């Protein structure tokens, strides 16, 4: 059972980035570290086969047979007793993995064979997940370093259609013929930048460790950031935290889904529906930072029947805050960033963005993370500056994502 933490809510200044942590490092009570299970990597699952209103499928169907998928996970906090989560939560048919392997990545499709292990589930080297099922592996006796890259290889023997996936992975995965779960390399493999069935990695770590879940949409998922570079803003925040001297380790996990909204199930289960699974139920969660809503505003441009008001968005965010606080979880909420010039920009949408941001800034129950103030163009505050604009006037360059991470006051994580 998680110990409830009752703290006086506080507002974060964008300009007070480091001093509190320096004090915290000197004054935090030193207690014996006891191990506990925490999240170190997360891929929020979505229905790969979802359709738009009217029945048009968003993604081309994908199926494999007699194939190995090798996927790379860049973890946050290291630890021991590594557990791997596989998911068929959106599947309508069983999925069988005849072999599952894990090893430290050596870059690209290569693995360090000295670290390779068979991943077992309830003592078995094979796993069948029924429709809607998820499973955690038995613990692997590893000592995993901070920010390590873990390669997880799944062998699918029979024709298997993908249903549960994370579409915008921003990480190259490899697909090879046959059972290559223990192969040192996968020469000639196909590549994809989505991930399939791989949902999470937990480790056993210091009991004082904090787990920060970043809950959002494509701006959190790292859309338009450099593939394989780990330049999403949660990665940059993780790097900042690991660079600080502190007696309390912190793990940052990314629960973003590109295209996600609060109020409608496209793309991904709606935020109000998935917040429990993808934030509140994450192992060891102590803090949540919420950064989502721009798609609720913009998607109404081409789906008028799904238009929402600023007040409806605010109600969804407020409900998530209330649910997190009920579990003793600290909450930060980020203001919505500019999108003038984006394909779904309207003046009406901009008015909604300003209304939501005004509510966030005035909310005494949360830590305010003012991304809007950090990233907007001083000469045109409704737009992104060129140096942070990926080109679509909505998503960011690597430098823009790094700027978001720099705007988070690390004092939010002080006890």
Secondary structure as UniProt FT lines:
FT   TURN            14..15
FT   HELIX           19..27
FT   STRAND          35..42
FT   STRAND          46..47
FT   TURN            48..49
FT   TURN            53..54
FT   STRAND          63..64
FT   STRAND          67..74
FT   STRAND          79..87
FT   TURN            89..90
FT   STRAND          95..97
FT   STRAND          99..107
FT   TURN            108..109
FT   STRAND          110..111
FT   HELIX           113..115
FT   STRAND          117..118
FT   TURN            122..123
FT   STRAND          127..129
FT   TURN            131..132
FT   STRAND          134..136
FT   STRAND          140..144
FT   TURN            146..147
FT   STRAND          149..156
FT   STRAND          160..161
FT   STRAND          164..166
FT   STRAND          173..177
FT   TURN            181..182
FT   TURN            187..188
FT   STRAND          190..192
FT   STRAND          195..196
FT   STRAND          198..206
FT   TURN            207..208
FT   STRAND          210..216
FT   HELIX           218..221
FT   TURN            222..224
FT   TURN            227..228
FT   HELIX           233..242
FT   STRAND          250..256
FT   TURN            258..259
FT   HELIX           271..275
FT   HELIX           276..280
FT   TURN            283..284
FT   STRAND          285..291
FT   HELIX           294..298
FT   HELIX           299..301
FT   HELIX           304..306
FT   HELIX           310..326
FT   TURN            327..328
FT   STRAND          330..334
FT   TURN            340..341
FT   TURN            343..344
FT   HELIX           347..361
FT   TURN            364..365
FT   STRAND          367..369
FT   HELIX           371..375
FT   STRAND          376..377
FT   TURN            378..379
FT   STRAND          380..384
FT   TURN            386..388
FT   HELIX           398..406
FT   HELIX           410..413
//
